[in-house]
Amino acid sequence: MGASRCSLPPAKSRLFCESLPMWSWTLPAGFCALGHATAFSGEVTEDRLRALFSAFQPHVVVTMGWGREHAPEKLDLIREAVESHGVLHIYFAPAIPGGV
Protein backbone atom coordinates (compact mmCIF):
# COMPACT_ATOMS: atom_id res chain seq x y z
CA MET A 1 0.00 0.00 0.00
CA GLY A 2 1.43 3.39 -0.94
CA ALA A 3 1.27 6.54 1.11
CA SER A 4 -2.14 8.18 1.04
CA ARG A 5 -2.73 11.85 1.68
CA CYS A 6 -5.22 14.54 2.44
CA SER A 7 -3.88 17.53 0.50
CA LEU A 8 -4.05 20.68 2.58
CA PRO A 9 -1.44 23.32 3.50
CA PRO A 10 1.45 21.66 5.39
CA ALA A 11 1.40 24.05 8.38
CA LYS A 12 -0.17 21.31 10.47
CA SER A 13 1.11 18.13 8.84
CA ARG A 14 0.75 14.74 10.51
CA LEU A 15 2.47 11.54 9.41
CA PHE A 16 0.80 8.33 10.58
CA CYS A 17 3.22 5.37 10.61
CA GLU A 18 0.92 2.48 9.90
CA SER A 19 0.31 -0.06 7.15
CA LEU A 20 -3.11 -1.48 8.02
CA PRO A 21 -5.76 0.25 5.84
CA MET A 22 -8.37 0.21 8.62
CA TRP A 23 -6.36 2.80 10.58
CA SER A 24 -6.62 5.37 7.77
CA TRP A 25 -10.32 5.80 8.58
CA THR A 26 -9.74 6.59 12.26
CA LEU A 27 -7.42 9.23 13.69
CA PRO A 28 -5.90 10.31 10.32
CA ALA A 29 -9.37 10.96 8.86
CA GLY A 30 -10.30 13.03 11.91
CA PHE A 31 -7.17 15.19 11.65
CA CYS A 32 -7.81 15.67 7.93
CA ALA A 33 -11.40 16.76 8.61
CA LEU A 34 -10.05 19.34 11.07
CA GLY A 35 -7.77 20.88 8.43
CA HIS A 36 -4.51 19.03 9.07
CA ALA A 37 -2.53 17.65 6.13
CA THR A 38 -2.09 13.94 6.73
CA ALA A 39 0.00 11.16 5.20
CA PHE A 40 -0.31 7.44 5.89
CA SER A 41 3.08 5.74 5.62
CA GLY A 42 2.25 2.23 4.53
CA GLU A 43 5.00 -0.25 5.41
CA VAL A 44 7.68 1.43 7.52
CA THR A 45 11.11 1.15 5.91
CA GLU A 46 14.16 3.39 6.10
CA ASP A 47 13.75 4.45 2.45
CA ARG A 48 10.02 5.13 2.81
CA LEU A 49 10.54 7.24 5.95
CA ARG A 50 13.33 9.19 4.26
CA ALA A 51 11.08 9.90 1.26
CA LEU A 52 8.08 10.86 3.41
CA PHE A 53 10.10 13.20 5.64
CA SER A 54 11.65 14.81 2.57
CA ALA A 55 8.47 15.26 0.53
CA PHE A 56 5.82 15.71 3.23
CA GLN A 57 7.88 17.37 6.01
CA PRO A 58 5.63 16.33 8.91
CA HIS A 59 5.39 18.39 12.09
CA VAL A 60 4.13 15.40 14.10
CA VAL A 61 4.55 11.64 13.66
CA VAL A 62 1.86 9.38 15.11
CA THR A 63 1.95 5.64 15.71
CA MET A 64 -1.25 3.83 16.65
CA GLY A 65 -2.19 0.51 18.14
CA TRP A 66 0.20 -2.42 18.11
CA GLY A 67 0.88 -4.30 14.89
CA ARG A 68 3.53 -5.16 12.34
CA GLU A 69 4.79 -1.55 12.11
CA HIS A 70 5.58 -1.64 15.84
CA ALA A 71 8.29 -4.29 15.71
CA PRO A 72 11.38 -3.10 17.61
CA GLU A 73 13.44 -2.59 14.44
CA LYS A 74 10.70 -0.48 12.83
CA LEU A 75 10.21 1.58 16.00
CA ASP A 76 13.97 2.22 15.94
CA LEU A 77 13.67 3.54 12.36
CA ILE A 78 10.80 5.83 13.39
CA ARG A 79 12.71 7.03 16.47
CA GLU A 80 15.83 7.79 14.41
CA ALA A 81 13.81 9.72 11.80
CA VAL A 82 11.90 11.70 14.43
CA GLU A 83 15.06 12.59 16.34
CA SER A 84 17.04 13.57 13.24
CA HIS A 85 14.24 15.89 12.07
CA GLY A 86 13.34 17.31 15.50
CA VAL A 87 9.71 16.21 15.11
CA LEU A 88 7.27 15.32 17.88
CA HIS A 89 6.29 11.64 18.08
CA ILE A 90 2.96 10.63 19.63
CA TYR A 91 1.76 7.11 20.37
CA PHE A 92 -2.03 6.74 20.33
CA ALA A 93 -3.51 3.66 22.00
CA PRO A 94 -6.99 3.08 20.52
CA ALA A 95 -7.84 0.39 23.08
CA ILE A 96 -6.58 -0.89 26.38
CA PRO A 97 -4.24 -3.86 25.84
CA GLY A 98 -5.74 -7.07 27.19
CA GLY A 99 -9.28 -5.61 27.17
CA VAL A 100 -9.09 -4.43 30.78
C-alpha positions as CSV (number, residue, x, y, z in Angstrom):
1,M,0.0,0.0,0.0
2,G,1.4,3.4,-0.9
3,A,1.3,6.5,1.1
4,S,-2.1,8.2,1.0
5,R,-2.7,11.9,1.7
6,C,-5.2,14.5,2.4
7,S,-3.9,17.5,0.5
8,L,-4.1,20.7,2.6
9,P,-1.4,23.3,3.5
10,P,1.4,21.7,5.4
11,A,1.4,24.1,8.4
12,K,-0.2,21.3,10.5
13,S,1.1,18.1,8.8
14,R,0.8,14.7,10.5
15,L,2.5,11.5,9.4
16,F,0.8,8.3,10.6
17,C,3.2,5.4,10.6
18,E,0.9,2.5,9.9
19,S,0.3,-0.1,7.2
20,L,-3.1,-1.5,8.0
21,P,-5.8,0.2,5.8
22,M,-8.4,0.2,8.6
23,W,-6.4,2.8,10.6
24,S,-6.6,5.4,7.8
25,W,-10.3,5.8,8.6
26,T,-9.7,6.6,12.3
27,L,-7.4,9.2,13.7
28,P,-5.9,10.3,10.3
29,A,-9.4,11.0,8.9
30,G,-10.3,13.0,11.9
31,F,-7.2,15.2,11.6
32,C,-7.8,15.7,7.9
33,A,-11.4,16.8,8.6
34,L,-10.0,19.3,11.1
35,G,-7.8,20.9,8.4
36,H,-4.5,19.0,9.1
37,A,-2.5,17.7,6.1
38,T,-2.1,13.9,6.7
39,A,0.0,11.2,5.2
40,F,-0.3,7.4,5.9
41,S,3.1,5.7,5.6
42,G,2.2,2.2,4.5
43,E,5.0,-0.2,5.4
44,V,7.7,1.4,7.5
45,T,11.1,1.1,5.9
46,E,14.2,3.4,6.1
47,D,13.7,4.5,2.4
48,R,10.0,5.1,2.8
49,L,10.5,7.2,6.0
50,R,13.3,9.2,4.3
51,A,11.1,9.9,1.3
52,L,8.1,10.9,3.4
53,F,10.1,13.2,5.6
54,S,11.7,14.8,2.6
55,A,8.5,15.3,0.5
56,F,5.8,15.7,3.2
57,Q,7.9,17.4,6.0
58,P,5.6,16.3,8.9
59,H,5.4,18.4,12.1
60,V,4.1,15.4,14.1
61,V,4.5,11.6,13.7
62,V,1.9,9.4,15.1
63,T,2.0,5.6,15.7
64,M,-1.3,3.8,16.7
65,G,-2.2,0.5,18.1
66,W,0.2,-2.4,18.1
67,G,0.9,-4.3,14.9
68,R,3.5,-5.2,12.3
69,E,4.8,-1.5,12.1
70,H,5.6,-1.6,15.8
71,A,8.3,-4.3,15.7
72,P,11.4,-3.1,17.6
73,E,13.4,-2.6,14.4
74,K,10.7,-0.5,12.8
75,L,10.2,1.6,16.0
76,D,14.0,2.2,15.9
77,L,13.7,3.5,12.4
78,I,10.8,5.8,13.4
79,R,12.7,7.0,16.5
80,E,15.8,7.8,14.4
81,A,13.8,9.7,11.8
82,V,11.9,11.7,14.4
83,E,15.1,12.6,16.3
84,S,17.0,13.6,13.2
85,H,14.2,15.9,12.1
86,G,13.3,17.3,15.5
87,V,9.7,16.2,15.1
88,L,7.3,15.3,17.9
89,H,6.3,11.6,18.1
90,I,3.0,10.6,19.6
91,Y,1.8,7.1,20.4
92,F,-2.0,6.7,20.3
93,A,-3.5,3.7,22.0
94,P,-7.0,3.1,20.5
95,A,-7.8,0.4,23.1
96,I,-6.6,-0.9,26.4
97,P,-4.2,-3.9,25.8
98,G,-5.7,-7.1,27.2
99,G,-9.3,-5.6,27.2
100,V,-9.1,-4.4,30.8
